[in-house]
């Protein structure tokens, strides 16, 4: 799949286009990957190195918390200069405890499989060395494993906190 498989839909504000939404021309999202989004960032981002690293962090976070609803429409770009873009802020990110195992987008050599080994399989596609990718995933997990406090603060019941926390800590053996 080439770069031309994506098109950008501009949103026009009072000062012209303000952000882009990446969309597949043929609408077959199951063939879309995070690293193809990274390829787009290389071409249009004002700071591709930063944005590709940020995209990798988002991918890791989605896998670690069990957010399998990480489809292409949840990745947007904001106009940051006359000719360049940056990743839009992340949104609509939450665990999906009944939909674990596969991400909406391809994350690595194992396709859409939600696993640490798959997260770590293609860091070079994001401009990262293997040790940098491992560090990002490990650092992200250090935050995610404390998720119970976030769920409690959000008013979740005890049963919900346990269920959601179990989702967020299911990769403990892979990351300790």
Order of alpha helices (4+ residues) and beta strands (2+ residues): beta-beta-alpha-alpha-beta-beta-alpha-alpha-alpha-alpha-alpha
